[in-house]
Amino acid sequence: MELDEPLARELERVAPARSRRRSSFVRAALRRALDELADSRMTEAYKAQPDVEPAHFDPRLWIS
């Protein structure tokens, strides 16, 4: 993966290439970005087609 110079310098500052921390940092950043994208898409889908009926709630199911 190629990074522009300012981004590469910042990454080197927070997660140096010589440490194992960089791979972990990049994996976590990718996971977070993908999760945020999925959440955003789901939010937009619900806005485009909201639930029109209230969710079914049966209080008897909550009694132990």
mmCIF file as Biopython writes it, N, C-alpha, C and O atoms, coordinates in Angstrom:
data_model
#
loop_
_atom_site.group_PDB
_atom_site.id
_atom_site.type_symbol
_atom_site.label_atom_id
_atom_site.label_alt_id
_atom_site.label_comp_id
_atom_site.label_asym_id
_atom_site.label_entity_id
_atom_site.label_seq_id
_atom_site.pdbx_PDB_ins_code
_atom_site.Cartn_x
_atom_site.Cartn_y
_atom_site.Cartn_z
_atom_site.occupancy
_atom_site.B_iso_or_equiv
_atom_site.auth_seq_id
_atom_site.auth_asym_id
_atom_site.pdbx_PDB_model_num
ATOM 1   N N  . MET A ? 1  ? 0.849   -1.157  0.000  1.0 0.0 1  A 1 
ATOM 2   C CA . MET A ? 1  ? 0.000   0.000   0.000  1.0 0.0 1  A 1 
ATOM 3   C C  . MET A ? 1  ? 0.904   1.233   0.000  1.0 0.0 1  A 1 
ATOM 4   O O  . MET A ? 1  ? 1.866   1.313   0.764  1.0 0.0 1  A 1 
ATOM 5   N N  . GLU A ? 2  ? 0.584   2.172   -0.854 1.0 0.0 2  A 1 
ATOM 6   C CA . GLU A ? 2  ? 1.355   3.408   -0.923 1.0 0.0 2  A 1 
ATOM 7   C C  . GLU A ? 2  ? 0.654   4.502   -0.136 1.0 0.0 2  A 1 
ATOM 8   O O  . GLU A ? 2  ? -0.567  4.646   -0.189 1.0 0.0 2  A 1 
ATOM 9   N N  . LEU A ? 3  ? 1.452   5.270   0.592  1.0 0.0 3  A 1 
ATOM 10  C CA . LEU A ? 3  ? 0.928   6.388   1.375  1.0 0.0 3  A 1 
ATOM 11  C C  . LEU A ? 3  ? 1.619   7.660   0.915  1.0 0.0 3  A 1 
ATOM 12  O O  . LEU A ? 3  ? 2.783   7.633   0.515  1.0 0.0 3  A 1 
ATOM 13  N N  . ASP A ? 4  ? 0.895   8.783   0.974  1.0 0.0 4  A 1 
ATOM 14  C CA . ASP A ? 4  ? 1.570   10.039  0.670  1.0 0.0 4  A 1 
ATOM 15  C C  . ASP A ? 4  ? 2.535   10.358  1.815  1.0 0.0 4  A 1 
ATOM 16  O O  . ASP A ? 4  ? 2.414   9.810   2.911  1.0 0.0 4  A 1 
ATOM 17  N N  . GLU A ? 5  ? 3.472   11.232  1.553  1.0 0.0 5  A 1 
ATOM 18  C CA . GLU A ? 5  ? 4.554   11.484  2.518  1.0 0.0 5  A 1 
ATOM 19  C C  . GLU A ? 5  ? 4.062   11.979  3.876  1.0 0.0 5  A 1 
ATOM 20  O O  . GLU A ? 5  ? 4.523   11.474  4.899  1.0 0.0 5  A 1 
ATOM 21  N N  . PRO A ? 6  ? 3.135   12.960  3.928  1.0 0.0 6  A 1 
ATOM 22  C CA . PRO A ? 6  ? 2.664   13.403  5.258  1.0 0.0 6  A 1 
ATOM 23  C C  . PRO A ? 6  ? 1.994   12.271  6.052  1.0 0.0 6  A 1 
ATOM 24  O O  . PRO A ? 6  ? 2.205   12.148  7.259  1.0 0.0 6  A 1 
ATOM 25  N N  . LEU A ? 7  ? 1.199   11.459  5.381  1.0 0.0 7  A 1 
ATOM 26  C CA . LEU A ? 7  ? 0.538   10.351  6.062  1.0 0.0 7  A 1 
ATOM 27  C C  . LEU A ? 7  ? 1.556   9.310   6.520  1.0 0.0 7  A 1 
ATOM 28  O O  . LEU A ? 7  ? 1.438   8.771   7.620  1.0 0.0 7  A 1 
ATOM 29  N N  . ALA A ? 8  ? 2.549   9.025   5.689  1.0 0.0 8  A 1 
ATOM 30  C CA . ALA A ? 8  ? 3.598   8.061   6.053  1.0 0.0 8  A 1 
ATOM 31  C C  . ALA A ? 8  ? 4.387   8.553   7.270  1.0 0.0 8  A 1 
ATOM 32  O O  . ALA A ? 8  ? 4.715   7.757   8.149  1.0 0.0 8  A 1 
ATOM 33  N N  . ARG A ? 9  ? 4.693   9.842   7.333  1.0 0.0 9  A 1 
ATOM 34  C CA . ARG A ? 9  ? 5.421   10.391  8.483  1.0 0.0 9  A 1 
ATOM 35  C C  . ARG A ? 9  ? 4.596   10.284  9.756  1.0 0.0 9  A 1 
ATOM 36  O O  . ARG A ? 9  ? 5.119   9.932   10.813 1.0 0.0 9  A 1 
ATOM 37  N N  . GLU A ? 10 ? 3.311   10.585  9.655  1.0 0.0 10 A 1 
ATOM 38  C CA . GLU A ? 10 ? 2.446   10.505  10.836 1.0 0.0 10 A 1 
ATOM 39  C C  . GLU A ? 10 ? 2.314   9.066   11.316 1.0 0.0 10 A 1 
ATOM 40  O O  . GLU A ? 10 ? 2.351   8.799   12.517 1.0 0.0 10 A 1 
ATOM 41  N N  . LEU A ? 11 ? 2.158   8.144   10.373 1.0 0.0 11 A 1 
ATOM 42  C CA . LEU A ? 11 ? 2.082   6.731   10.738 1.0 0.0 11 A 1 
ATOM 43  C C  . LEU A ? 11 ? 3.377   6.285   11.413 1.0 0.0 11 A 1 
ATOM 44  O O  . LEU A ? 11 ? 3.339   5.561   12.408 1.0 0.0 11 A 1 
ATOM 45  N N  . GLU A ? 12 ? 4.504   6.704   10.888 1.0 0.0 12 A 1 
ATOM 46  C CA . GLU A ? 12 ? 5.803   6.350   11.473 1.0 0.0 12 A 1 
ATOM 47  C C  . GLU A ? 12 ? 5.913   6.888   12.896 1.0 0.0 12 A 1 
ATOM 48  O O  . GLU A ? 12 ? 6.500   6.249   13.769 1.0 0.0 12 A 1 
ATOM 49  N N  . ARG A ? 13 ? 5.339   8.079   13.119 1.0 0.0 13 A 1 
ATOM 50  C CA . ARG A ? 13 ? 5.387   8.686   14.448 1.0 0.0 13 A 1 
ATOM 51  C C  . ARG A ? 13 ? 4.574   7.886   15.457 1.0 0.0 13 A 1 
ATOM 52  O O  . ARG A ? 13 ? 5.035   7.666   16.577 1.0 0.0 13 A 1 
ATOM 53  N N  . VAL A ? 14 ? 3.376   7.447   15.085 1.0 0.0 14 A 1 
ATOM 54  C CA . VAL A ? 14 ? 2.497   6.756   16.041 1.0 0.0 14 A 1 
ATOM 55  C C  . VAL A ? 14 ? 2.716   5.253   16.081 1.0 0.0 14 A 1 
ATOM 56  O O  . VAL A ? 14 ? 2.455   4.616   17.102 1.0 0.0 14 A 1 
ATOM 57  N N  . ALA A ? 15 ? 3.194   4.678   14.982 1.0 0.0 15 A 1 
ATOM 58  C CA . ALA A ? 15 ? 3.412   3.226   14.921 1.0 0.0 15 A 1 
ATOM 59  C C  . ALA A ? 15 ? 4.617   2.951   14.034 1.0 0.0 15 A 1 
ATOM 60  O O  . ALA A ? 15 ? 4.465   2.670   12.845 1.0 0.0 15 A 1 
ATOM 61  N N  . PRO A ? 16 ? 5.805   3.030   14.603 1.0 0.0 16 A 1 
ATOM 62  C CA . PRO A ? 16 ? 7.025   2.844   13.810 1.0 0.0 16 A 1 
ATOM 63  C C  . PRO A ? 16 ? 7.069   1.503   13.078 1.0 0.0 16 A 1 
ATOM 64  O O  . PRO A ? 16 ? 6.609   0.484   13.594 1.0 0.0 16 A 1 
ATOM 65  N N  . ALA A ? 17 ? 7.627   1.521   11.877 1.0 0.0 17 A 1 
ATOM 66  C CA . ALA A ? 17 ? 7.712   0.310   11.046 1.0 0.0 17 A 1 
ATOM 67  C C  . ALA A ? 17 ? 8.544   -0.767  11.726 1.0 0.0 17 A 1 
ATOM 68  O O  . ALA A ? 17 ? 8.301   -1.955  11.512 1.0 0.0 17 A 1 
ATOM 69  N N  . ARG A ? 18 ? 9.501   -0.387  12.523 1.0 0.0 18 A 1 
ATOM 70  C CA . ARG A ? 18 ? 10.376  -1.378  13.138 1.0 0.0 18 A 1 
ATOM 71  C C  . ARG A ? 18 ? 9.702   -2.105  14.306 1.0 0.0 18 A 1 
ATOM 72  O O  . ARG A ? 18 ? 10.265  -3.056  14.848 1.0 0.0 18 A 1 
ATOM 73  N N  . SER A ? 19 ? 8.527   -1.675  14.690 1.0 0.0 19 A 1 
ATOM 74  C CA . SER A ? 19 ? 7.821   -2.360  15.777 1.0 0.0 19 A 1 
ATOM 75  C C  . SER A ? 19 ? 6.651   -3.154  15.218 1.0 0.0 19 A 1 
ATOM 76  O O  . SER A ? 19 ? 6.157   -2.866  14.127 1.0 0.0 19 A 1 
ATOM 77  N N  . ARG A ? 20 ? 6.222   -4.131  15.953 1.0 0.0 20 A 1 
ATOM 78  C CA . ARG A ? 20 ? 5.052   -4.919  15.548 1.0 0.0 20 A 1 
ATOM 79  C C  . ARG A ? 20 ? 3.770   -4.102  15.711 1.0 0.0 20 A 1 
ATOM 80  O O  . ARG A ? 20 ? 2.699   -4.509  15.263 1.0 0.0 20 A 1 
ATOM 81  N N  . ARG A ? 21 ? 3.895   -2.983  16.336 1.0 0.0 21 A 1 
ATOM 82  C CA . ARG A ? 21 ? 2.741   -2.132  16.597 1.0 0.0 21 A 1 
ATOM 83  C C  . ARG A ? 21 ? 2.085   -1.618  15.317 1.0 0.0 21 A 1 
ATOM 84  O O  . ARG A ? 21 ? 0.878   -1.375  15.302 1.0 0.0 21 A 1 
ATOM 85  N N  . ARG A ? 22 ? 2.852   -1.450  14.254 1.0 0.0 22 A 1 
ATOM 86  C CA . ARG A ? 22 ? 2.301   -0.887  13.022 1.0 0.0 22 A 1 
ATOM 87  C C  . ARG A ? 22 ? 1.222   -1.796  12.430 1.0 0.0 22 A 1 
ATOM 88  O O  . ARG A ? 22 ? 0.141   -1.319  12.085 1.0 0.0 22 A 1 
ATOM 89  N N  . SER A ? 23 ? 1.493   -3.076  12.310 1.0 0.0 23 A 1 
ATOM 90  C CA . SER A ? 23 ? 0.501   -4.000  11.730 1.0 0.0 23 A 1 
ATOM 91  C C  . SER A ? 23 ? -0.782  -3.992  12.545 1.0 0.0 23 A 1 
ATOM 92  O O  . SER A ? 23 ? -1.880  -3.956  11.991 1.0 0.0 23 A 1 
ATOM 93  N N  . SER A ? 24 ? -0.637  -4.027  13.851 1.0 0.0 24 A 1 
ATOM 94  C CA . SER A ? 24 ? -1.803  -3.997  14.731 1.0 0.0 24 A 1 
ATOM 95  C C  . SER A ? 24 ? -2.581  -2.694  14.569 1.0 0.0 24 A 1 
ATOM 96  O O  . SER A ? 24 ? -3.812  -2.694  14.522 1.0 0.0 24 A 1 
ATOM 97  N N  . PHE A ? 25 ? -1.846  -1.579  14.484 1.0 0.0 25 A 1 
ATOM 98  C CA . PHE A ? 25 ? -2.466  -0.270  14.316 1.0 0.0 25 A 1 
ATOM 99  C C  . PHE A ? 25 ? -3.241  -0.201  13.001 1.0 0.0 25 A 1 
ATOM 100 O O  . PHE A ? 25 ? -4.379  0.267   12.975 1.0 0.0 25 A 1 
ATOM 101 N N  . VAL A ? 26 ? -2.635  -0.660  11.920 1.0 0.0 26 A 1 
ATOM 102 C CA . VAL A ? 26 ? -3.277  -0.608  10.601 1.0 0.0 26 A 1 
ATOM 103 C C  . VAL A ? 26 ? -4.501  -1.516  10.574 1.0 0.0 26 A 1 
ATOM 104 O O  . VAL A ? 26 ? -5.540  -1.127  10.040 1.0 0.0 26 A 1 
ATOM 105 N N  . ARG A ? 27 ? -4.400  -2.722  11.142 1.0 0.0 27 A 1 
ATOM 106 C CA . ARG A ? 27 ? -5.566  -3.616  11.187 1.0 0.0 27 A 1 
ATOM 107 C C  . ARG A ? 27 ? -6.717  -2.975  11.952 1.0 0.0 27 A 1 
ATOM 108 O O  . ARG A ? 27 ? -7.863  -3.015  11.506 1.0 0.0 27 A 1 
ATOM 109 N N  . ALA A ? 28 ? -6.408  -2.382  13.109 1.0 0.0 28 A 1 
ATOM 110 C CA . ALA A ? 28 ? -7.444  -1.737  13.921 1.0 0.0 28 A 1 
ATOM 111 C C  . ALA A ? 28 ? -8.060  -0.551  13.177 1.0 0.0 28 A 1 
ATOM 112 O O  . ALA A ? 28 ? -9.273  -0.349  13.231 1.0 0.0 28 A 1 
ATOM 113 N N  . ALA A ? 29 ? -7.237  0.227   12.488 1.0 0.0 29 A 1 
ATOM 114 C CA . ALA A ? 29 ? -7.747  1.379   11.739 1.0 0.0 29 A 1 
ATOM 115 C C  . ALA A ? 29 ? -8.660  0.932   10.602 1.0 0.0 29 A 1 
ATOM 116 O O  . ALA A ? 29 ? -9.709  1.532   10.366 1.0 0.0 29 A 1 
ATOM 117 N N  . LEU A ? 30 ? -8.260  -0.116  9.904  1.0 0.0 30 A 1 
ATOM 118 C CA . LEU A ? 30 ? -9.100  -0.640  8.819  1.0 0.0 30 A 1 
ATOM 119 C C  . LEU A ? 30 ? -10.414 -1.183  9.368  1.0 0.0 30 A 1 
ATOM 120 O O  . LEU A ? 30 ? -11.475 -0.933  8.796  1.0 0.0 30 A 1 
ATOM 121 N N  . ARG A ? 31 ? -10.352 -1.926  10.474 1.0 0.0 31 A 1 
ATOM 122 C CA . ARG A ? 31 ? -11.578 -2.477  11.072 1.0 0.0 31 A 1 
ATOM 123 C C  . ARG A ? 31 ? -12.526 -1.358  11.461 1.0 0.0 31 A 1 
ATOM 124 O O  . ARG A ? 31 ? -13.725 -1.423  11.191 1.0 0.0 31 A 1 
ATOM 125 N N  . ARG A ? 32 ? -11.973 -0.318  12.103 1.0 0.0 32 A 1 
ATOM 126 C CA . ARG A ? 32 ? -12.807 0.807   12.531 1.0 0.0 32 A 1 
ATOM 127 C C  . ARG A ? 32 ? -13.435 1.512   11.333 1.0 0.0 32 A 1 
ATOM 128 O O  . ARG A ? 32 ? -14.622 1.838   11.354 1.0 0.0 32 A 1 
ATOM 129 N N  . ALA A ? 33 ? -12.645 1.746   10.292 1.0 0.0 33 A 1 
ATOM 130 C CA . ALA A ? 33 ? -13.163 2.423   9.098  1.0 0.0 33 A 1 
ATOM 131 C C  . ALA A ? 33 ? -14.254 1.597   8.430  1.0 0.0 33 A 1 
ATOM 132 O O  . ALA A ? 33 ? -15.274 2.143   8.008  1.0 0.0 33 A 1 
ATOM 133 N N  . LEU A ? 34 ? -14.049 0.292   8.332  1.0 0.0 34 A 1 
ATOM 134 C CA . LEU A ? 34 ? -15.056 -0.579  7.711  1.0 0.0 34 A 1 
ATOM 135 C C  . LEU A ? 34 ? -16.323 -0.645  8.556  1.0 0.0 34 A 1 
ATOM 136 O O  . LEU A ? 34 ? -17.428 -0.638  8.014  1.0 0.0 34 A 1 
ATOM 137 N N  . ASP A ? 35 ? -16.174 -0.708  9.883  1.0 0.0 35 A 1 
ATOM 138 C CA . ASP A ? 35 ? -17.347 -0.719  10.768 1.0 0.0 35 A 1 
ATOM 139 C C  . ASP A ? 35 ? -18.130 0.586   10.664 1.0 0.0 35 A 1 
ATOM 140 O O  . ASP A ? 35 ? -19.360 0.578   10.618 1.0 0.0 35 A 1 
ATOM 141 N N  . GLU A ? 36 ? -17.407 1.709   10.627 1.0 0.0 36 A 1 
ATOM 142 C CA . GLU A ? 36 ? -18.076 3.009   10.498 1.0 0.0 36 A 1 
ATOM 143 C C  . GLU A ? 36 ? -18.807 3.123   9.165  1.0 0.0 36 A 1 
ATOM 144 O O  . GLU A ? 36 ? -19.901 3.685   9.106  1.0 0.0 36 A 1 
ATOM 145 N N  . LEU A ? 37 ? -18.222 2.602   8.109  1.0 0.0 37 A 1 
ATOM 146 C CA . LEU A ? 37 ? -18.871 2.618   6.803  1.0 0.0 37 A 1 
ATOM 147 C C  . LEU A ? 37 ? -20.138 1.769   6.814  1.0 0.0 37 A 1 
ATOM 148 O O  . LEU A ? 37 ? -21.169 2.186   6.286  1.0 0.0 37 A 1 
ATOM 149 N N  . ALA A ? 38 ? -20.067 0.583   7.412  1.0 0.0 38 A 1 
ATOM 150 C CA . ALA A ? 38 ? -21.246 -0.289  7.506  1.0 0.0 38 A 1 
ATOM 151 C C  . ALA A ? 38 ? -22.341 0.382   8.327  1.0 0.0 38 A 1 
ATOM 152 O O  . ALA A ? 38 ? -23.513 0.329   7.953  1.0 0.0 38 A 1 
ATOM 153 N N  . ASP A ? 39 ? -21.970 1.018   9.451  1.0 0.0 39 A 1 
ATOM 154 C CA . ASP A ? 39 ? -22.963 1.725   10.273 1.0 0.0 39 A 1 
ATOM 155 C C  . ASP A ? 39 ? -23.611 2.861   9.492  1.0 0.0 39 A 1 
ATOM 156 O O  . ASP A ? 39 ? -24.823 3.062   9.567  1.0 0.0 39 A 1 
ATOM 157 N N  . SER A ? 40 ? -22.800 3.601   8.746  1.0 0.0 40 A 1 
ATOM 158 C CA . SER A ? 40 ? -23.316 4.709   7.958  1.0 0.0 40 A 1 
ATOM 159 C C  . SER A ? 40 ? -24.289 4.225   6.887  1.0 0.0 40 A 1 
ATOM 160 O O  . SER A ? 40 ? -25.344 4.821   6.671  1.0 0.0 40 A 1 
ATOM 161 N N  . ARG A ? 41 ? -23.917 3.141   6.226  1.0 0.0 41 A 1 
ATOM 162 C CA . ARG A ? 41 ? -24.800 2.582   5.191  1.0 0.0 41 A 1 
ATOM 163 C C  . ARG A ? 41 ? -26.110 2.092   5.798  1.0 0.0 41 A 1 
ATOM 164 O O  . ARG A ? 41 ? -27.175 2.279   5.210  1.0 0.0 41 A 1 
ATOM 165 N N  . MET A ? 42 ? -26.037 1.463   6.976  1.0 0.0 42 A 1 
ATOM 166 C CA . MET A ? 42 ? -27.252 0.981   7.625  1.0 0.0 42 A 1 
ATOM 167 C C  . MET A ? 42 ? -28.142 2.151   8.042  1.0 0.0 42 A 1 
ATOM 168 O O  . MET A ? 42 ? -29.362 2.096   7.888  1.0 0.0 42 A 1 
ATOM 169 N N  . THR A ? 43 ? -27.527 3.204   8.569  1.0 0.0 43 A 1 
ATOM 170 C CA . THR A ? 43 ? -28.286 4.392   8.954  1.0 0.0 43 A 1 
ATOM 171 C C  . THR A ? 43 ? -29.008 4.983   7.748  1.0 0.0 43 A 1 
ATOM 172 O O  . THR A ? 43 ? -30.187 5.327   7.833  1.0 0.0 43 A 1 
ATOM 173 N N  . GLU A ? 44 ? -28.306 5.099   6.637  1.0 0.0 44 A 1 
ATOM 174 C CA . GLU A ? 44 ? -28.916 5.637   5.420  1.0 0.0 44 A 1 
ATOM 175 C C  . GLU A ? 44 ? -30.041 4.732   4.910  1.0 0.0 44 A 1 
ATOM 176 O O  . GLU A ? 44 ? -31.061 5.224   4.429  1.0 0.0 44 A 1 
ATOM 177 N N  . ALA A ? 45 ? -29.860 3.427   5.013  1.0 0.0 45 A 1 
ATOM 178 C CA . ALA A ? 45 ? -30.901 2.490   4.580  1.0 0.0 45 A 1 
ATOM 179 C C  . ALA A ? 45 ? -32.156 2.651   5.434  1.0 0.0 45 A 1 
ATOM 180 O O  . ALA A ? 45 ? -33.269 2.645   4.907  1.0 0.0 45 A 1 
ATOM 181 N N  . TYR A ? 46 ? -31.984 2.797   6.755  1.0 0.0 46 A 1 
ATOM 182 C CA . TYR A ? 46 ? -33.147 2.994   7.634  1.0 0.0 46 A 1 
ATOM 183 C C  . TYR A ? 46 ? -33.816 4.343   7.378  1.0 0.0 46 A 1 
ATOM 184 O O  . TYR A ? 46 ? -35.036 4.459   7.488  1.0 0.0 46 A 1 
ATOM 185 N N  . LYS A ? 47 ? -33.027 5.359   7.037  1.0 0.0 47 A 1 
ATOM 186 C CA . LYS A ? 47 ? -33.628 6.657   6.711  1.0 0.0 47 A 1 
ATOM 187 C C  . LYS A ? 47 ? -34.425 6.572   5.415  1.0 0.0 47 A 1 
ATOM 188 O O  . LYS A ? 47 ? -35.485 7.186   5.293  1.0 0.0 47 A 1 
ATOM 189 N N  . ALA A ? 48 ? -33.919 5.817   4.455  1.0 0.0 48 A 1 
ATOM 190 C CA . ALA A ? 48 ? -34.590 5.680   3.163  1.0 0.0 48 A 1 
ATOM 191 C C  . ALA A ? 48 ? -35.844 4.819   3.270  1.0 0.0 48 A 1 
ATOM 192 O O  . ALA A ? 48 ? -36.824 5.042   2.558  1.0 0.0 48 A 1 
ATOM 193 N N  . GLN A ? 49 ? -35.805 3.833   4.166  1.0 0.0 49 A 1 
ATOM 194 C CA . GLN A ? 49 ? -36.949 2.932   4.317  1.0 0.0 49 A 1 
ATOM 195 C C  . GLN A ? 49 ? -37.136 2.629   5.802  1.0 0.0 49 A 1 
ATOM 196 O O  . GLN A ? 49 ? -36.760 1.558   6.277  1.0 0.0 49 A 1 
ATOM 197 N N  . PRO A ? 50 ? -37.723 3.586   6.532  1.0 0.0 50 A 1 
ATOM 198 C CA . PRO A ? 50 ? -37.881 3.393   7.979  1.0 0.0 50 A 1 
ATOM 199 C C  . PRO A ? 50 ? -38.919 2.321   8.307  1.0 0.0 50 A 1 
ATOM 200 O O  . PRO A ? 50 ? -39.804 2.013   7.509  1.0 0.0 50 A 1 
ATOM 201 N N  . ASP A ? 51 ? -38.778 1.769   9.507  1.0 0.0 51 A 1 
ATOM 202 C CA . ASP A ? 51 ? -39.791 0.831   9.996  1.0 0.0 51 A 1 
ATOM 203 C C  . ASP A ? 51 ? -41.096 1.603   10.162 1.0 0.0 51 A 1 
ATOM 204 O O  . ASP A ? 51 ? -41.109 2.690   10.739 1.0 0.0 51 A 1 
ATOM 205 N N  . VAL A ? 52 ? -42.183 1.047   9.660  1.0 0.0 52 A 1 
ATOM 206 C CA . VAL A ? 52 ? -43.462 1.731   9.782  1.0 0.0 52 A 1 
ATOM 207 C C  . VAL A ? 52 ? -44.304 1.168   10.908 1.0 0.0 52 A 1 
ATOM 208 O O  . VAL A ? 52 ? -45.230 1.826   11.382 1.0 0.0 52 A 1 
ATOM 209 N N  . GLU A ? 53 ? -43.993 -0.040  11.340 1.0 0.0 53 A 1 
ATOM 210 C CA . GLU A ? 53 ? -44.709 -0.652  12.450 1.0 0.0 53 A 1 
ATOM 211 C C  . GLU A ? 53 ? -43.791 -0.712  13.662 1.0 0.0 53 A 1 
ATOM 212 O O  . GLU A ? 53 ? -42.591 -0.954  13.531 1.0 0.0 53 A 1 
ATOM 213 N N  . PRO A ? 54 ? -44.364 -0.490  14.850 1.0 0.0 54 A 1 
ATOM 214 C CA . PRO A ? 54 ? -43.517 -0.620  16.037 1.0 0.0 54 A 1 
ATOM 215 C C  . PRO A ? 54 ? -43.073 -2.076  16.209 1.0 0.0 54 A 1 
ATOM 216 O O  . PRO A ? 54 ? -43.774 -3.011  15.823 1.0 0.0 54 A 1 
ATOM 217 N N  . ALA A ? 55 ? -41.905 -2.234  16.791 1.0 0.0 55 A 1 
ATOM 218 C CA . ALA A ? 55 ? -41.400 -3.588  17.040 1.0 0.0 55 A 1 
ATOM 219 C C  . ALA A ? 55 ? -42.322 -4.304  18.010 1.0 0.0 55 A 1 
ATOM 220 O O  . ALA A ? 55 ? -42.842 -3.703  18.950 1.0 0.0 55 A 1 
ATOM 221 N N  . HIS A ? 56 ? -42.518 -5.584  17.775 1.0 0.0 56 A 1 
ATOM 222 C CA . HIS A ? 56 ? -43.362 -6.378  18.659 1.0 0.0 56 A 1 
ATOM 223 C C  . HIS A ? 56 ? -42.684 -6.504  20.010 1.0 0.0 56 A 1 
ATOM 224 O O  . HIS A ? 56 ? -41.496 -6.814  20.095 1.0 0.0 56 A 1 
ATOM 225 N N  . PHE A ? 57 ? -43.439 -6.264  21.055 1.0 0.0 57 A 1 
ATOM 226 C CA . PHE A ? 57 ? -42.896 -6.392  22.402 1.0 0.0 57 A 1 
ATOM 227 C C  . PHE A ? 57 ? -43.864 -7.202  23.242 1.0 0.0 57 A 1 
ATOM 228 O O  . PHE A ? 57 ? -45.029 -6.833  23.390 1.0 0.0 57 A 1 
ATOM 229 N N  . ASP A ? 58 ? -43.384 -8.298  23.787 1.0 0.0 58 A 1 
ATOM 230 C CA . ASP A ? 58 ? -44.193 -9.137  24.669 1.0 0.0 58 A 1 
ATOM 231 C C  . ASP A ? 58 ? -43.510 -9.157  26.021 1.0 0.0 58 A 1 
ATOM 232 O O  . ASP A ? 58 ? -42.495 -9.835  26.180 1.0 0.0 58 A 1 
ATOM 233 N N  . PRO A ? 59 ? -44.039 -8.430  27.005 1.0 0.0 59 A 1 
ATOM 234 C CA . PRO A ? 59 ? -43.379 -8.349  28.325 1.0 0.0 59 A 1 
ATOM 235 C C  . PRO A ? 59 ? -43.245 -9.708  29.006 1.0 0.0 59 A 1 
ATOM 236 O O  . PRO A ? 59 ? -42.391 -9.881  29.875 1.0 0.0 59 A 1 
ATOM 237 N N  . ARG A ? 60 ? -44.077 -10.670 28.622 1.0 0.0 60 A 1 
ATOM 238 C CA . ARG A ? 60 ? -43.986 -12.008 29.249 1.0 0.0 60 A 1 
ATOM 239 C C  . ARG A ? 60 ? -42.645 -12.667 28.934 1.0 0.0 60 A 1 
ATOM 240 O O  . ARG A ? 60 ? -42.167 -13.502 29.702 1.0 0.0 60 A 1 
ATOM 241 N N  . LEU A ? 61 ? -42.040 -12.296 27.811 1.0 0.0 61 A 1 
ATOM 242 C CA . LEU A ? 61 ? -40.748 -12.885 27.442 1.0 0.0 61 A 1 
ATOM 243 C C  . LEU A ? 61 ? -39.622 -12.403 28.347 1.0 0.0 61 A 1 
ATOM 244 O O  . LEU A ? 61 ? -38.565 -13.032 28.398 1.0 0.0 61 A 1 
ATOM 245 N N  . TRP A ? 62 ? -39.825 -11.305 29.057 1.0 0.0 62 A 1 
ATOM 246 C CA . TRP A ? 62 ? -38.784 -10.737 29.905 1.0 0.0 62 A 1 
ATOM 247 C C  . TRP A ? 62 ? -38.879 -11.233 31.348 1.0 0.0 62 A 1 
ATOM 248 O O  . TRP A ? 62 ? -37.987 -10.967 32.153 1.0 0.0 62 A 1 
ATOM 249 N N  . ILE A ? 63 ? -39.941 -11.944 31.675 1.0 0.0 63 A 1 
ATOM 250 C CA . ILE A ? 63 ? -40.117 -12.444 33.037 1.0 0.0 63 A 1 
ATOM 251 C C  . ILE A ? 63 ? -39.400 -13.778 33.149 1.0 0.0 63 A 1 
ATOM 252 O O  . ILE A ? 63 ? -39.626 -14.689 32.354 1.0 0.0 63 A 1 
ATOM 253 N N  . SER A ? 64 ? -38.533 -13.880 34.147 1.0 0.0 64 A 1 
ATOM 254 C CA . SER A ? 64 ? -37.764 -15.128 34.334 1.0 0.0 64 A 1 
ATOM 255 C C  . SER A ? 64 ? -38.476 -16.044 35.294 1.0 0.0 64 A 1 
ATOM 256 O O  . SER A ? 64 ? -37.990 -17.139 35.579 1.0 0.0 64 A 1 
#
